[in-house]
Amino acid sequence: MFPTERRNHPSVLLRYNGDLILFDCGEGTQKQLRKAKIPPTKIKYIFITHWHGDHSLGLPGMFQSLSAHGKKEKLIVVGPAKTKERIEYIKKAFTWYENFQIEVIEAKNGKVIETDEWIIKAMEVKHGTPCLAYSFEEKEKVKINIEYTKKFGLIQHPLLGKLQKGQTIEWKGKKITPKKGTFKKKGKKITYITDTVFFPELIDFSMDSDVIISECSFMDRDTEMALDKKHMITSQVGMLAKKSNAKKLLLFHISPRYSNEKEVVEEVKKVFEEAKLVNDLEKINV
């Protein structure tokens, strides 16, 4: 898919606490990072959905820039089958000082990376080449039930940290158990889907997402073309968000053949009202 005057090739940056996670790395990604005042050397992970050029041609330049700017920390690159082979091709075709390690993971279905705070899962989707969808899932957190602890006059105290870790505490002769003094808060979920035909398993993979970031390449009137190119149509994107109980749907990767992008969005919103077309460099808080 060609870039347009207003839209760059696909690349989405997720910031979670100190982690910078990049999904896809199309041409122009470095320039967009500079505009957003985000240092690329801070990026820890790059998740490539597939090896079509509009999703991956920014990688060689990214590697060279990271080297030139003295990156030392390991960079983890995740992608579908043959990603290791393709990264080796990049290394042979371009030269840079390999002052940082590139760890490559070829993902299929299931958990790919887990930290103390989050998990990223992958699922193989149906495109013209091996392609993955990804979900970022924040782990649930144990929170203090202040409404309960304040009955004992306990609102702020180091003891609450022990309670949060699952330990029964004693305050002014009264025992406070984790069962009553804490509650679990479900973490956020973000699902990233691009370049695939619709199939039912996408619903399960996206279930209960706070945000789905999805391609919206073709309108319903171009169903035949969408099937040929192996992309979803607008009504399918809306149905995916609706059936997976998503809270928000962010649309991108719209074919440049549609000069009236609002028409594309309105067609999705007929099925799922909470749909929004995101603009380049737009920041979304989840």
Summary of the structure (lengths in Angstrom):
residues: 286
radius of gyration: 21.9
end to end distance: 27.9
largest distance: 72.4
contacts: 900
relative contact order: 0.11
helix: 30%
strand: 28%
